[in-house]
Amino acid sequence: MNNRALKDLLYEQVSRVGKALSSPKRLEILEMLAQGEKAVETITAEVAIDNKLASAHLKALKEARLVQTRRDGKRIYYKLAGPDVAQLGVVLRQVAEEHLVELQMAVQKMAADPDHLVSVGRKELMAQAKRGEVIVLDVRPQNEFDTAHLPHARSMPLAELAQRLDELPRDVDIVAYCRGPFCLMSDEAVKLLQAKGYRARKTSDGISEWQAAGLPLAK
């Protein structure tokens, strides 16, 4: 094989990953799987597509070696092929946000209310949580919390939040988080908490962003 053919082969193999990431739904699926293993039915419901389309997207991700599967009876479960896949998603989003004005504008709309965002850095937030000065609230589903979560976080899934408000003190600040910057569960949680008189904000970090910053997770 000559040098030109070898270079073509190398870039062709790398492009397999790029092709697999070229679908918005596949990116959303990868963000979901960064939270932990999911059954096909769960993925289909979460990303609002039918089974046939979900299977096609998952097949493309599997062919690029970005996800792995296991079978339990009739159910098939998917997970990321490794933590580096989650980090790839974070880097891809960061590059897109840095260079795409359209994405910058969309993100600004999400963060239109600065009172909803926590103002301290990651390490200081965890120090405050350790001292009991804030409550870090994980509003993702319980199974995602059980897989991995931010240190000192408390699990209270969004679907249960309204019924469990009496478990939260009113004299301590609350910082909610979910799956990452594009996840809206924490926004809904903050709106609910503030409407009920709690001092609540959110951090746009999820566990992938936390790991990308070189910080530990709890399990």
N, C-alpha and C positions, 0 to 999 in steps of 0.2 A: 504494500500500500504506500503510495507516494504521500508527500507532506500535505498536498491540497486535499486529497481524499480523507486523510486522517483528521485534518481540521474540520472538514465538513461533517464527519461522523461525530466528533466531539460536540460540536455546536448543535447538531441534530438531537443528540441525547439530552442535552441541557434544555433544549426547546420543548421537550416532552413535558417538563414541569410547567413551563410558561403556558403551553396550550391547555393544560389541566386547570390552570388558574384563571383562564380567560372568561369564565362565566361568573356573573354576580351570585348566582345561587350556589355555585361550588364554593365560593369564598365564604358565604354564609354557613354552609355545611361544615367547612373546616373550622370556623369559629365555634360552632356548636360542639364539634368533636374535641376541640381544645379543652372543653370543660369535663370531658370524660366519655367513656364508651356509650353509644346510643344504638338502639334498635332501629331498623329501617322504618318502622311505623312511626316512631317518635320523630325521626328526621323529616319524614313526609309531612307530618302535621305541623311541625315547627316552622318549616320554610314555605309552607302553603303551596305545595305542588302535588301532583298525583303520583301514584306508585310507579307508573311507567317512566315518567320523567325523572323521578328520584333515582330509580335504578340506573338510568342512563348516566346521570351525573356521578353517581357512586362508582360506576364501572370505569368512567374516565379517570377519576381520582385514584382508583385501585391500579389501573394500568400504568399510571405515572408513579406508582409505588409511594403515594402520599398517605394512603390509608391501608389498614389491614382488616380482615374479617374473622369472625368465629361464628360457628353455628351452635345453637342450643335448641335441640328439637327442631321445630319448624321455623324458629326465629333466627334471623341473621343480625349480628351486631357488628358495628363498625367502630374503629378507633384510629387515631392518628398513628402513622408509622413510627413516629418518634417526636420528642419535644422540639427538635429542630424545625419540624413542620409548623408548629405553633409560632415559633420565632420568625419564620419566613412570613407568616401572615402579618405579624406586627410590623416588620420592616417594610413589606409591600404597602401597607396602609400609610406608614410614615412618609415614604417616598411620594406616594400619590398626594398626600395632604400638603407636602412641601411644594409640589410643582403644578398641581391642578387647581386653578382658581375656582372652578365650579365646585370642587370638593371643599375647598376652604369656605366658600359661601354657605354650603350646606351645613358644615360643622358649626359655623358661627350662628346659624339659626337654632341649632340644637342647644347652644350655650348662650342664647340670647339673654337669659337672666343670670347675671353673675352671682346673685345671692344663692343660686342652686349649687355652685361649685365650691368645694373646699379650697382654702387658700394656702394651706401648709403643704410641704413636700412629703414624699412617701415615708421617709425615715422618721420625721417628726410626727406624722399621723400615727405611726405604729407606737412611738414612744408615748404619745398621749393616750392611746388605747390601752397600753400596758399599765399606765398609771391610773386608769379608770376615768380619765377626764373626758373621753368621748366613747361612744359605742359605735363600733364598725359593724354595719348590718349587711349581711350577704342575703340579697333577695332573689337569688337564683333558686331553682328547684333543689330539694334536699339532697338528692343523689349527687348533684354537681358539687355541693358543699362538702359532702362526704369524701369525694375524690380528691379535692384540694381546695384550699381557701386561704385568704390572707390571714396572717398571724393575728390572734386575739379577736377574730371576727365572730359574730353570733349569727346563726342561721335563722332567718325568718322569711320564707318564700313569699313572693308578692301575693300569690293566691291566698295566703293565710294572714297577711298583714292586718287587714281590717278587723279580723276576729281576735287578734293577739296584741292589740295596742296596750292593753293593761299590763303586759309584761315589760313595757318600756318605761323607764323613769322620765319624768318631765323636766328634771333639773339638770340633765346631762345632754350635751350636744350629740346628735346622731349623724353619722356619715354612711350613706348607703352606696353599695356598688353592685354590679352585675357582671356581664360577660365582656365588657370592654367599651370603648368609645362609641360604637354604633348601637349598643344595646340600650333600649328604652325602659327596661324594667325599673332601673334605679330612679329615672325621672318620674315615673308614675308613683313610686314609693315616696319620694320627697314631696310631691304635690299632696299626697294623702296625709302624710305626717304633718306638714305645715298647716294644712286645712284643719287638722285636729289640735293645733296649738303646740306641736313639738318644734324644737329647734333642730331642723334637719337640713342637711346638704348632701351632695354626692361627690364621689371621685369618679372620673372617667376610666380609671384603671380597672382591668380585669386581671385574672391570674396570669394570662400570657404577657401582658404589659409589665406585670410585677417581675416575672421571671426574666424578661428581656432586660430589665434594669439591674439584674444580678442580685435580686433580693429573694430570700427564702419564702417558701410557702409552708403552710401547716396542713396536716392530714388527720 
